[in-house]
Amino acid sequence: MSAIVDIIVPVFGMVLVGWMIGRSSLLSTEGLRGLTGVTFYALFPALLFRSMAKVRLETLEPDILLVFFTAVFALYAVLMGLGHLRGQGLGDRAMFALSGTFSNGVGIGIPFITYAFGEKGLVPLLMIISVHSLILLTFTCFLMEMDAPGGARRRLLGRLGSAALSMLKHPVIPAIFAGLLWGVLTTHVPGLATPVVIDRVLQALAAAAPPCGLIMVGASLAHVGLKGHWQPAAVASVFKLMALPALVWTIGRYLFPLDPLWLTVATLNAAMPAGANVYLIGQMYDTGVARATNAVVISTAASVVTLSAALLLLGVQTR
């Protein structure tokens, strides 16, 4: 129970604070856009750079990617099949599958794992995050383009290339790889280290990242709200919050065994609610926007319960 008090309460307490701020007149849509920009372009990169700069390449376990994405694409296929049975078109099926498999590993995942395990827990999480959007969103965009009229199909490669490039330009991903590279350099070049003054600046920015990220998530939910037709979103949320973490844990425990900490982090990341990129992709293609938005809202609210259960089942003890 201590893990629930020490992790769930502060994490979702700050989400609630953000939601109340978003519902008030304190934070306009433009203000939320500014808060999001500061969080993603300054605070999270500082946290990720400092964390990855301390990592040694020999300690990384690439199998975590095999475990996580085997589970993700197995469930993605199941959800595509369910969408087909419901008579959905290819684009709608892709949005339904994305809603049930895409984790909010940055806005909620990073603060959650940081509070639970500290920087050692961030390493496996950041390995997943580094390719998460690139793989899942690009694949979903591919399916959405395939569902487009013939003229749009001819632009498929160009659109997919642009989508992949935009994922790589996301401020979180360069910070991860820059930190990892800097860690390699400081290990092999004698006397090379981050200047103390610069590291203090990065440390201050990094300390602000988790609370600002959670407040941003809550404020975003307040601005988005439910859009009606919530039943498919609720179904996708059940798969996202329950089926995906169970599948990741099973594969990482029995098929491709992982280190216990890495398995726990991968499972908890799978148990995170759907990320905001789900409804952003829906808006980009004007497909399944309401269902995608509802999936983000419903899964975030329900994850208070499911993440609490996950902490208890995984036997997580606070630091």
RACOR-V144120 format. One line per field, one symbol per residue. ss: DSSP state (a for helix, b for strand, c for the rest). A space follows every 50 residues. Layout:
# RACOR-V144120
ss->???
This chain:
# RACOR-V144120
ss->caaaaaaaaaaaaaaaaaaaaaacccccaaaaaaaaaaaaaaaaaaaaaa aaacccaaacccaaaaaaaaaaaaaaaaaaaaaaaccccaaaaaaaaaac ccbcccccaaaaaaaaacaaaaaaaaaaaaaaaaaaaaaaaaaaaaccca aaaccaaaaaaaaaaaaaccaaaaaaaaaaaaaaaaaacccccccaaaaa aaaaaaaaaaaaaaaaaaaaaaaaccccccaaaaaaaaaaaaaaaaaaaa aaaaaccccaaaaaaaaaaacccbccaaaaaaaaacccaaaaaaaaaaaa aaaaaaaaaaaaaaccccc
